[in-house]
Amino acid sequence: MTPTIRPAQLADMPPIGAIYVSGHSPAYRGSVPYSSLRALDSQAEAQSLAVELDKPNSVFLVAVNTVGRVIGFAFVGMTDHPRLAGLAELHVERRYRRRYGVGSFLAKAAAREFAARGADTMTAIVAQSNHPSRAFCAKLGATEENLGDTMPLFAHDANVPTVPLPLVHVHWNAPTFANLIN
């Protein structure tokens, strides 16, 4: 199955919220209190992410399966540096992970969108404990740098206790970004 990648629409937000919430449990199990993970609400996350749909310096894409159901999404925005895209979110429904290349299709489509806007590098900030994301980025050619920083995970959601997590900076330099878009 090859997913179809297309721009996200407002009607896609409920499944996007559900995918977002379901992806956090396995990624942060053991490093985030269970109560924080249980407090995540897919509707609240969908509303929070929906504000990104119409921003001119961002791309919000979804992957849909053969019957048109959303199975993954990616959100990328331009950073303050005009040639650097920032991968903010990339999530794939659990049963499609590590199968069919859904995450790779999303990452590559987002990178191509930003290459057309002049970007030649891409970056992401990943929780140090999120080994699946780190392995995924490495598979796509990214390199890592330990920032020695923390991020307040879930700071945008007043109903979820904020959790500080150590971060890793993931970066696609010009050659690896070029490989990503080809």
C-alpha positions in Angstrom: 0.0 0.0 0.0 1.4 3.4 -1.0 -0.3 6.2 1.0 -1.6 9.3 -0.7 -0.1 12.5 0.7 -2.1 15.7 0.6 -2.6 19.0 2.4 -4.5 18.6 5.7 -8.0 20.0 5.9 -10.1 21.0 8.9 -12.2 17.8 8.5 -8.9 15.8 9.1 -8.4 17.2 12.5 -10.3 14.6 14.6 -8.2 11.6 13.3 -5.0 13.8 13.5 -5.8 14.4 17.2 -6.3 10.7 17.8 -3.1 9.8 16.1 -1.2 12.5 18.0 -2.4 11.2 21.4 -2.0 7.5 20.6 1.6 8.2 19.5 2.7 9.7 22.7 2.0 6.7 25.0 4.6 4.4 23.5 7.1 7.1 22.7 7.3 8.5 26.2 6.4 5.5 28.3 8.9 5.3 31.2 10.0 8.9 30.9 6.7 10.7 31.3 4.3 10.0 34.2 1.4 7.8 33.2 -1.0 10.3 34.5 0.3 12.9 32.0 -0.1 10.5 29.1 -3.7 9.5 30.2 -4.6 13.2 30.5 -4.0 13.8 26.8 -7.3 14.6 24.9 -7.5 14.0 21.2 -10.1 16.7 20.7 -8.0 19.3 22.5 -4.9 18.2 20.6 -6.9 18.5 17.3 -8.0 22.0 18.1 -4.5 23.0 19.1 -3.1 21.7 15.9 -5.9 23.1 13.7 -4.6 26.7 14.2 -1.5 25.6 12.1 -3.6 24.8 9.0 -3.7 28.3 7.5 -0.3 29.6 8.4 1.5 30.8 5.3 5.0 29.7 6.4 4.0 26.1 7.2 3.0 22.9 5.6 0.5 20.5 7.2 0.2 17.2 5.3 -1.7 14.0 5.9 -1.2 10.5 4.6 -4.3 8.7 3.7 -4.8 5.0 3.0 -6.6 3.5 -0.1 -10.0 4.2 1.4 -9.2 7.9 2.2 -8.7 7.5 6.0 -6.0 9.6 7.6 -3.2 7.4 8.8 -0.5 9.9 9.5 0.4 13.6 9.5 3.4 16.0 9.3 3.6 19.6 10.2 6.6 21.6 9.1 7.2 25.4 9.4 10.0 27.7 8.2 12.3 28.8 11.0 13.8 32.3 11.4 16.5 31.2 9.0 15.1 31.4 5.4 16.8 28.2 4.3 15.9 26.1 7.3 12.7 24.1 7.6 11.6 22.9 11.1 9.9 19.6 11.4 7.5 20.2 14.3 5.3 17.0 14.2 5.3 13.7 12.3 3.1 10.9 13.6 1.8 7.7 12.0 -1.1 5.6 13.2 0.4 2.7 15.2 -0.6 -0.2 12.8 1.0 1.6 9.9 4.4 2.3 11.6 7.5 0.6 10.2 5.3 -0.6 7.4 4.5 0.9 4.0 6.9 3.8 4.5 4.2 6.2 5.6 6.5 8.3 7.8 9.1 8.5 5.0 6.5 9.5 2.5 5.4 12.3 4.8 8.9 13.5 5.7 9.9 13.6 2.0 6.8 15.3 0.8 7.2 18.0 3.5 10.9 18.4 2.6 10.0 18.8 -1.1 7.4 21.5 -0.2 10.1 23.5 1.7 12.8 22.9 -0.9 10.4 24.6 -3.4 10.3 27.6 -0.9 14.1 27.8 -0.8 15.0 25.6 2.2 18.1 23.4 1.8 18.2 22.1 5.4 15.7 20.8 7.9 15.8 20.4 11.7 13.7 18.8 14.4 13.8 18.8 18.2 13.2 15.3 19.6 13.0 14.1 23.2 16.1 12.2 24.1 14.0 9.3 25.3 12.0 9.1 22.1 14.1 6.3 20.5 11.7 5.4 17.7 11.7 9.0 16.4 15.4 9.3 16.7 15.9 6.0 14.8 13.4 7.1 12.1 15.3 10.4 11.6 18.6 8.7 11.4 17.2 6.2 8.8 16.4 9.3 6.7 19.9 10.7 7.0 19.7 13.1 9.9 22.5 13.6 12.4 22.0 14.3 16.1 23.5 16.8 18.5 22.8 16.7 22.2 21.5 20.2 23.2 21.8 19.7 26.9 18.4 21.4 27.0 14.9 20.4 28.1 11.5 21.0 26.7 8.3 21.4 28.6 6.3 18.6 27.0 2.5 19.2 27.0 3.0 22.9 28.0 0.3 23.9 25.5 -2.3 21.8 27.2 -3.6 23.2 30.6 -5.2 19.9 31.4 -2.0 17.9 31.2 0.9 18.2 33.8 4.0 19.7 32.1 6.9 17.3 32.0 10.5 18.5 31.3 12.3 16.2 28.8 16.0 16.3 27.7 16.2 17.1 24.0 18.2 16.0 21.0 18.6 18.3 18.0 18.1 16.3 14.8 19.4 17.9 11.6 19.4 17.3 7.9 22.3 19.2 6.4 22.3 20.3 2.7 23.5 17.0 1.3 21.2 14.8 3.5 18.3 17.2 2.8 19.0 16.9 -1.0 18.9 13.1 -0.6 15.6 13.4 1.3 13.8 15.3 -1.4 15.0 13.1 -4.3 
